[in-house]
Amino acid sequence: MRSVMTSQNSVSSISVSHLLEAKPAFCCQLDGKGKALPLNEQSKPSISQPFWIHLDFAKQETINWVNNTNLVPDLIKNELLKPKQISKEIRFESGVLVVLKGVNFVPNELPDPIVTFRFYITDNMIISTRHQQISAIAELKDHLEKGIGPVDVADWLIQMSDLISDQVNLSFDSVHNKIIKLEESVLNQRIFSYKEIGRVRKQLIVLRRLLSPQRDIFVKISTERISWIDDNDRQRLHDISYQQNHYVSDIDSCLLRIASIMEQINSFLAESTNKRIYLMSLFTIIFTPITFLTSLLGVNLAGIPFSSEGWSFVGLILLLVIICVISVIWLKYKKWW
């Protein structure tokens, strides 16, 4: 079988050998009932059901295949292979290119570095690329194996978007739990490293930068008139966007709570420092008269001018009093006292 492109740029037949030339991470065809048929050299795919080919864009075989295939418009090819991208959605006459970012959620851990997922989707095919392993894709494959996966390309788009959003939301919940523990530590006046607060704050900022543009992407897709997305699918995409907006608001709230935590820590440290300074001042007040008397009585008048005179000791005391009076006047003049 050979791949033949119509004037609408849709696939009328699938060449399995052509797809396998890309060395995909996996390649399958949706059966319309929630399962997928793996595609290999012995497969006999149906032209009535969409296929999904998932690629690692870092492989040379994948790069060559994407650059040479006629399944993808030329403007899309570079977007599927570009390593660093921002979240975006680009509408083409033949389909939609979507770039989403997510995290791989690990329980009780802060989010891993951001992973990027790109896919080009039409009414009968899905071509996706990534380099890092993405938990959401593994979860969608598991759904297909259990028979609860997507039944068509619109359902695939919604389920994939939902799974990526769920991973981000789970990561946010994990960060939120960290914030609760930090707040409890502050209330119990337990000192902890500013580095820990910095990590949590950084993760919140990363998640917000990730969620904000993707919220707008889901809104944009749900409002565009795409033939293979019906009103029910648009409502589901709108619900995903609404959930993203809710989490963005929660992240903003958490950033304010982090700022409050830092203020409380600074206040606690300032109070602790003031207590120590006050205690040291009390000791200073107690020992200052004693130090003065011992120093005064220990003065050796021998060798200083007028040491043989009887009034030399009294003169020394008067000189000290004059110095103290001048010091007080100077402090008053400078308004330091």
C-alpha positions as CSV (number, residue, x, y, z in Angstrom):
1,M,0.0,0.0,0.0
2,R,1.2,3.6,-0.7
3,S,0.2,6.8,1.0
4,V,-1.8,8.9,-1.3
5,M,-2.6,12.6,-0.4
6,T,-5.9,14.1,-1.6
7,S,-6.4,17.8,-2.4
8,Q,-7.7,18.2,1.2
9,N,-4.4,16.7,2.5
10,S,-6.2,13.7,4.2
11,V,-4.9,10.2,4.2
12,S,-6.9,7.9,2.0
13,S,-4.8,4.8,2.6
14,I,-2.1,3.9,5.1
15,S,1.3,2.5,4.1
16,V,2.4,0.7,7.2
17,S,5.9,0.2,5.9
18,H,6.1,3.9,5.3
19,L,5.1,4.6,8.9
20,L,7.6,2.1,10.3
21,E,10.4,3.7,8.4
22,A,10.3,6.5,11.1
23,K,11.3,4.0,13.8
24,P,8.3,5.1,16.0
25,A,8.1,4.7,19.7
26,F,4.8,3.0,18.8
27,C,2.3,3.1,16.0
28,C,-1.3,2.1,16.2
29,Q,-4.8,2.5,14.7
30,L,-7.8,3.4,16.8
31,D,-10.6,0.9,16.5
32,G,-13.4,3.3,17.3
33,K,-14.3,1.4,20.5
34,G,-11.6,2.6,22.9
35,K,-8.9,0.2,21.9
36,A,-6.0,0.3,19.4
37,L,-4.6,-2.1,16.9
38,P,-0.8,-2.1,16.8
39,L,0.6,-1.5,13.4
40,N,3.4,-3.7,12.0
41,E,4.3,-5.3,8.7
42,Q,1.6,-7.9,9.1
43,S,-1.2,-5.5,10.0
44,K,-4.1,-4.8,7.7
45,P,-5.3,-1.4,8.8
46,S,-8.7,0.0,7.9
47,I,-8.8,3.3,5.9
48,S,-11.9,4.3,7.8
49,Q,-10.2,4.5,11.2
50,P,-7.5,7.1,12.3
51,F,-4.0,6.1,13.1
52,W,-1.5,7.4,15.7
53,I,2.2,7.4,15.2
54,H,4.4,8.5,18.1
55,L,8.0,9.5,17.4
56,D,11.2,10.5,19.2
57,F,12.3,13.6,17.3
58,A,15.9,13.1,18.4
59,K,16.3,10.0,16.3
60,Q,17.9,10.5,12.9
61,E,15.4,8.0,11.3
62,T,12.6,10.2,12.6
63,I,14.2,13.4,11.4
64,N,14.6,11.9,7.9
65,W,11.1,10.5,7.8
66,V,9.4,13.8,8.9
67,N,11.4,15.8,6.4
68,N,10.5,13.4,3.5
69,T,6.9,12.3,4.3
70,N,4.0,13.7,2.4
71,L,1.7,13.1,5.4
72,V,2.8,16.4,7.0
73,P,2.7,19.9,5.4
74,D,6.1,21.5,5.0
75,L,5.3,24.3,7.5
76,I,4.6,21.6,10.2
77,K,7.8,19.6,9.8
78,N,10.1,22.0,11.5
79,E,7.7,22.4,14.4
80,L,7.6,18.7,15.0
81,L,11.4,18.4,15.2
82,K,12.3,21.7,17.0
83,P,13.8,20.9,20.5
84,K,12.8,24.0,22.3
85,Q,9.3,25.4,21.9
86,I,6.6,27.4,23.6
87,S,3.1,26.2,24.1
88,K,1.0,27.1,21.1
89,E,-1.7,26.1,18.7
90,I,-1.6,26.7,14.9
91,R,-4.6,26.0,12.7
92,F,-4.0,24.7,9.1
93,E,-6.5,23.9,6.5
94,S,-5.7,20.2,6.8
95,G,-5.4,20.0,10.6
96,V,-4.1,21.5,13.8
97,L,-0.6,21.7,15.3
98,V,-0.5,21.8,19.1
99,V,2.5,22.1,21.3
100,L,1.8,21.4,25.0
101,K,4.1,21.3,28.0
102,G,3.7,19.2,31.1
103,V,5.5,17.5,34.0
104,N,5.9,13.9,35.0
105,F,4.3,13.7,38.4
106,V,6.1,11.7,41.1
107,P,4.2,11.4,44.5
108,N,5.7,13.3,47.4
109,E,8.2,15.0,45.1
110,L,8.4,18.4,43.6
111,P,7.8,18.5,39.8
112,D,10.4,17.2,37.4
113,P,11.7,19.5,34.7
114,I,9.2,20.4,32.0
115,V,8.6,18.0,29.1
116,T,7.3,19.1,25.7
117,F,4.8,17.3,23.6
118,R,3.9,18.2,20.0
119,F,1.4,16.7,17.7
120,Y,-0.2,17.3,14.3
121,I,-3.8,16.1,14.1
122,T,-6.3,15.8,11.3
123,D,-9.6,14.0,10.9
124,N,-7.9,10.7,10.4
125,M,-4.3,10.8,11.7
126,I,-2.3,11.9,14.7
127,I,1.5,12.4,14.4
128,S,3.1,13.2,17.8
129,T,6.7,13.7,18.7
130,R,8.7,14.0,22.0
131,H,12.2,13.2,23.3
132,Q,11.7,12.8,27.1
133,Q,9.4,10.1,28.4
134,I,6.0,11.6,29.2
135,S,3.7,10.0,31.8
136,A,0.5,11.2,30.2
137,I,1.3,9.3,27.0
138,A,2.0,6.1,28.9
139,E,-1.3,6.5,30.7
140,L,-3.2,7.0,27.5
141,K,-1.6,3.9,26.0
142,D,-2.7,2.0,29.2
143,H,-6.3,3.3,28.6
144,L,-6.2,2.0,25.0
145,E,-5.1,-1.4,26.3
146,K,-8.0,-1.5,28.7
147,G,-10.5,-0.5,26.1
148,I,-11.3,2.9,27.7
149,G,-9.1,5.0,25.4
150,P,-10.1,7.5,22.7
151,V,-12.6,6.4,19.9
152,D,-11.6,9.1,17.4
153,V,-9.2,12.0,16.9
154,A,-11.3,14.5,18.8
155,D,-11.6,12.1,21.7
156,W,-7.8,11.5,21.5
157,L,-7.2,15.3,21.7
158,I,-9.4,15.7,24.7
159,Q,-8.1,12.7,26.6
160,M,-4.5,13.7,25.9
161,S,-5.1,17.3,27.0
162,D,-6.9,16.1,30.1
163,L,-4.1,13.7,31.1
164,I,-1.4,16.3,30.6
165,S,-3.4,18.8,32.6
166,D,-4.0,16.2,35.3
167,Q,-0.2,15.6,35.7
168,V,0.3,19.4,36.1
169,N,-2.6,19.6,38.6
170,L,-1.2,16.7,40.6
171,S,2.2,18.4,40.7
172,F,0.5,21.6,41.9
173,D,-1.3,19.7,44.6
174,S,2.1,18.2,45.7
175,V,3.6,21.7,45.9
176,H,0.5,23.0,47.7
177,N,1.1,20.3,50.4
178,K,4.7,21.5,50.8
179,I,3.3,25.0,51.4
180,I,1.0,23.7,54.1
181,K,3.9,22.0,55.9
182,L,5.9,25.3,55.6
183,E,3.1,27.2,57.2
184,E,2.8,24.7,60.0
185,S,6.5,25.0,60.6
186,V,6.3,28.8,60.8
187,L,3.4,28.6,63.3
188,N,5.4,26.3,65.5
189,Q,8.4,28.7,65.1
190,R,10.6,26.1,63.6
191,I,13.5,27.5,61.5
192,F,14.1,26.0,58.1
193,S,16.3,26.9,55.1
194,Y,15.4,29.7,52.7
195,K,16.5,27.3,50.0
196,E,13.4,25.1,50.7
197,I,11.1,28.1,50.3
198,G,13.0,29.1,47.1
199,R,12.5,25.7,45.6
200,V,8.7,25.8,46.3
201,R,8.4,29.3,44.9
202,K,10.3,28.4,41.8
203,Q,8.1,25.4,41.1
204,L,5.0,27.6,41.5
205,I,6.3,30.1,39.0
206,V,7.2,27.3,36.6
207,L,3.7,25.8,36.9
208,R,2.1,29.1,36.4
209,R,4.1,29.9,33.2
210,L,3.1,26.4,32.0
211,L,-0.6,26.6,32.7
212,S,-1.4,30.2,31.6
213,P,-0.7,29.8,27.8
214,Q,-2.2,26.3,27.7
215,R,-5.4,27.6,29.3
216,D,-5.6,29.9,26.3
217,I,-4.8,27.1,23.8
218,F,-7.8,25.0,25.0
219,V,-10.1,28.0,24.8
220,K,-8.9,28.7,21.2
221,I,-9.4,25.1,20.1
222,S,-12.8,25.0,21.6
223,T,-13.9,28.1,19.8
224,E,-12.6,27.3,16.4
225,R,-14.8,25.7,13.8
226,I,-13.1,22.4,13.2
227,S,-15.1,19.8,11.3
228,W,-14.1,16.8,13.4
229,I,-14.8,18.5,16.8
230,D,-18.5,18.7,17.7
231,D,-20.2,20.8,20.4
232,N,-19.8,18.1,23.1
233,D,-16.0,18.0,22.4
234,R,-15.9,21.8,22.6
235,Q,-17.6,21.8,25.9
236,R,-15.1,19.3,27.3
237,L,-12.2,21.4,26.1
238,H,-13.8,24.4,27.7
239,D,-14.1,22.5,30.9
240,I,-10.3,21.7,30.8
241,S,-9.6,25.4,30.2
242,Y,-11.8,26.4,33.1
243,Q,-9.9,23.9,35.4
244,Q,-6.6,25.4,34.2
245,N,-7.8,28.9,35.0
246,H,-8.8,27.7,38.5
247,Y,-5.4,26.3,39.1
248,V,-3.7,29.5,37.9
249,S,-5.8,31.4,40.5
250,D,-4.7,29.0,43.1
251,I,-1.1,29.3,42.2
252,D,-1.3,33.1,42.5
253,S,-2.8,32.6,45.9
254,C,0.0,30.3,46.9
255,L,2.6,32.8,45.8
256,L,1.1,35.3,48.2
257,R,1.1,32.7,50.9
258,I,4.8,32.1,50.2
259,A,5.5,35.8,50.6
260,S,3.5,35.8,53.9
261,I,5.6,32.8,55.1
262,M,8.9,34.7,54.3
263,E,7.5,37.8,56.1
264,Q,6.7,35.7,59.2
265,I,10.1,34.1,59.2
266,N,11.8,37.5,58.9
267,S,9.6,38.8,61.8
268,F,10.4,35.7,63.9
269,L,14.2,36.1,63.2
270,A,14.0,39.9,64.0
271,E,12.2,39.2,67.2
272,S,14.7,36.5,68.2
273,T,17.6,38.9,67.4
274,N,16.0,41.7,69.5
275,K,15.6,39.3,72.4
276,R,19.3,38.4,72.3
277,I,20.3,42.1,72.0
278,Y,18.1,43.0,74.9
279,L,19.6,40.2,77.0
280,M,23.1,41.4,76.2
281,S,22.1,45.0,77.0
282,L,20.9,43.9,80.5
283,F,24.3,42.2,81.1
284,T,26.0,45.4,79.9
285,I,24.0,47.6,82.2
286,I,24.8,45.3,85.2
287,F,28.5,45.2,84.6
288,T,29.1,48.7,83.3
289,P,29.2,50.3,86.9
290,I,31.4,47.5,88.1
291,T,33.8,47.9,85.1
292,F,33.9,51.6,85.6
293,L,34.8,51.3,89.3
294,T,37.4,48.7,88.8
295,S,38.9,50.7,86.0
296,L,38.9,53.9,88.0
297,L,40.4,52.3,91.1
298,G,43.0,50.6,89.0
299,V,44.3,53.8,87.4
300,N,48.1,54.1,87.8
301,L,48.8,57.8,88.3
302,A,52.5,57.4,88.2
303,G,54.1,58.9,85.2
304,I,51.3,61.1,84.1
305,P,51.4,65.0,84.4
306,F,50.7,66.4,87.9
307,S,50.8,62.8,89.4
308,S,52.7,64.2,92.5
309,E,49.9,66.7,93.2
310,G,47.2,65.9,95.7
311,W,44.3,66.9,93.5
312,S,45.5,64.7,90.5
313,F,43.0,62.0,91.2
314,V,40.1,64.4,91.6
315,G,41.2,66.2,88.4
316,L,41.1,62.9,86.5
317,I,37.5,62.3,87.7
318,L,36.4,65.8,86.6
319,L,38.0,65.3,83.2
320,L,35.9,62.1,82.8
321,V,32.7,63.9,83.8
322,I,33.4,66.7,81.3
323,I,34.0,64.1,78.5
324,C,30.7,62.4,79.4
325,V,28.8,65.7,79.4
326,I,30.3,66.7,76.0
327,S,29.3,63.3,74.6
328,V,25.7,63.6,75.8
329,I,25.4,67.1,74.3
330,W,26.8,65.8,70.9
331,L,24.4,62.9,70.9
332,K,21.5,65.3,71.6
333,Y,22.7,67.6,68.8
334,K,22.8,64.8,66.3
335,K,19.4,63.6,67.6
336,W,20.8,60.1,68.2
337,W,19.4,60.2,71.7
